[in-house]
Structure formats: C-alpha cells, structure tokens
Amino acid sequence: MSPAVRLAGAHYPVAVVGGGQAGLSVSYHLRRRGIDHVVVEAERVGHEWRERRWDSFCLVTPNWQCRLPGFPYQGDDPDGFMVRDEIVQYLLDYVAFFQPPLVEGVPVTGLRRAVDGRFELTTAEGTFTADQVVVATGPYHTPSIPRMAERLPAGVTQIHSSRYRNAGRLPDGGVLVVGTGQSGCQIAEDLHLAGRQVHLAVGGAPRVARFYRGRDCVAWLDDMGHYAKGIDAFDDAAAVRMRVNHYVTGRDGGRDIDLRAFARDGMRLHGRLTGVDGTTLEFADDLKINLDRADAVAESIKDAIDAHISAHGIQAPHEARYVPVWEPSGQVADLDLAEAGITSVVWSTGFSRDHRWIEIPAFDGRGYPMHWRGATSTPGLYFLGLPWQYSWGSGRFEAVGRDAEFLADHIDARRRLADVCGTLTGAPDFVASALPLG
C-alpha cells in the first residue's frame, strides 16, 4: 500500500475497485479532472495477465490497438502482438507513467449503501466510504466448469484454461480440450505444436482470418468503424453482449486458426461435449455445422472488407478465398477415454461473474449489471471494463479508455451539480436524473 493512501476510516469522493486496465484508465481521467480518488486492487497490477494466461499467450489484436489513456503503444513493433510478460510490463509502465493513488493486495469484500447515502466499502484493512464508486473488476471472476466434469474418472487430470501453462505440465498422453473460444483454440494449438495428441470438442464460436488483401483484418475493420460502433446501434443488444469472440491468433507474428488444418495434421475434432458416462465421452453430431458456420463468418467479414475496398476505391491486392482442407466424415458419437489414451482434460468453458460482494440491487435476473454505458440506476455507482459495455473494445486495451473518459465526465458532472445543490448524498436521485447519459 502506498504510504500516501489509507483506507480504514477514510472517505474519498470516488473509489475505484480493480486496478487492471479499466481501473487504471478511469484513474487517469479522474486525476486529469482533479478528482480525489483511490484505486483498490485485490492482487498486484497485471495479476490476471500474469496468473491466468499460459506461457505462450499473446494478444490477438495488434499492438497499435493498445491505447490506454495518455499512453498508447510506443514500441517498435506496432503490427506485432504482445506476449504475456510484455502485457504485464505495459500495465506496470502505465502505473509508473501517471502514478495513480493505488492500493494493491487488498480485496474489497463488501459494497453497500449507507443510511447517509454514501457508499461503504469493506476490506481486510478496514472500512472506508466514498461518494461515488466505479466497479472495474471485469467479468471473468470464477472459472466455469460444467457439472459433467464430476463424472470423469479420478485418474484423469482436469484443469480450467486459466490454470493451463504449457504441455509439459500435463501428464503424458492425449489431451481433450473442451471449447473453441479464443482460449480453447489457442491452447489446442499450443498442445498440438508440442506434439501432443489433441482431441478438441468444437463449439459454435466463429472465426476470422488474420490477414486479408494485404492487411490484418483488424486494421480493415478499424478503418470501417467496426470497433467504434456502439451497442445502441444493434437491434439485439442483449444478444450481442453474450456473443463469443472470433478465434484467431497473434502467435509467431499472427496467423489464422484453421481447425480443419489441425484435423488434417492429426488433431481429432469432435462436436460439442454433451455428456460423460464412466470412461465414455458423448459428443453432439454438430461438428460439420460448427465448422461450416465458423468459416461462413470468416468469409462474411471478407465480404464486408471487399465492399469497403470497392466503395472507397482502395488499391489492395486480390486474394483467393479460403478452401476447406478437411471435411469431417464418419464422426463417432462417443469416445472411450482409455482407448483414446486421453489422460487430461482442459476446460476452456469460460467464466462466471461473481458480484455477491455488492449489496446493491443493480443487477438483472441473470446477474448482469443494469447500466447505460457503465452508469447504473443507482446514483453514483458505475461499472467499467465489461465486454460490449458500449463497443467491441470496451473490455480491451483498444477502447476501455473511451469508456473510462465517458464515466469520468459523468462523475465530474455529478460532482459539480452536487456542489451547486450543496450536497451529493442528500439528493442523489435528483443529481443522477439531471445528467444526460447518452
């Protein structure tokens, strides 16, 4: 804990819970506005990147998209992809850059609204209060593993993707990876490149090409305004927020993740894992559908890029479209673990949110924070760093700073209006309703 920052018995105009890229971004903007605040981080800065990523992990977005407020990427490889330790260093350098009022190693275990209207935050270091609170703890709290995992034989090693480090830490034998989001596909590739026999249960995640017509697809989509498109521009906003990210990789300079090519080269692909019966794994008959749909999404993105190039008269090399290199045939509905030689399972099945420490009715029936661009219906309570909080980049280095600036403006306006009213806690409903959120 910084000697200049104390918690027990203290009061702050603003408390920021979480010292990752989201919490640090809003701290930067609060400091620029001269707003006194504290940032409370449960672990160390960079903990999620340091402790929940495998050894070969790298970003799937180019380095030039690392745009923390006032601190854009300044290295010599803007089109490259930071590896795990470089990401951690980027955050540590950001802390050194503007020196936020940061407290590390102190989890916030409770948040409630006191009788006087202030927020009361409980920690192991004591309780403190704040007029306004930004919850910047992200959405990835508790590793999610399906109950069917309990039915696997005791001799099978099971880990969640957040605990995977490298192939050498798993026992000899085949490995089943369940889930084909970004983590599942990249871990399957890591194991495959290490020479392990990989079985991959393929879900419905889409994919995207790494490069197309001479550029990274991310660069094309950025030019097309894709990453700036707000959630309010979608008719199905709730569904958009739940979408799985496209799988691709930045490894070795960036490339496609082509599951069909993996299968051609020896990886065993299966449909979704639907059940476990003793030593038998049961799979859905949807492998071809899932592969075809993932390819269709990748090709539709190329269609959009083609249209953009044509509409703007851009000179770009032509490129032949993707041709599948493998097709599933004779897929079995079940697989015996022993016969397949599978000794380990990596569950790449995501995370669940855990906001039980927040004793304020700010959530919908699914436990998702009810908000508009991070501002909740509880005056003075905000969320930051959620996927699709406002745009595709909300939970990422690319756009979390824009969301942070929006909330800092809102916090500052509410504070200034309270100064006119004479109090912030005496009339929070009036203050909140007087502020535009759009």
Buried (B, 14 or more C-beta within 10 A) or exposed (E): EEEEBBBEEBEBBBBBBBBBBBBBBBBBBBBBBEBEBBBBBBBBBBBBBBEBBBBBBBBBBBBBBBBBBBBBBEEEEEBBBBBBBBBBEBBEEBBEEBEBBBBBEBBBEEBBBEEEBBBBBBBEBEBBBBBBBBBBBBBBEEBBBBEBBEEBEEEBBBBBBBBBBEBEEBEEBBBBBBBBBBBBBBBBBBBBBBEBBBBBBBBEBBBBBBBBBBBBBBBBBBBBEBBBBBBEEEEEEEEBBEEBBBBBBBBEEBBBBBBBEBBEEEBBBBBBBBEBEEBBBBBBBBBBBBBEBBBEBBEEBBEBBBEBBEEEEBEBEEBEEBEEEBEBEEBEEEBEBEEBEBBBBBBBBBBEBEBEBBEBEBBEEEEBBEBEBBBBEBBBBBBBBBBBBBBBBBBBBBBBBBBBBBBBEBBBBBBEBBEEBEEBBEBBEEBBEEBEEE
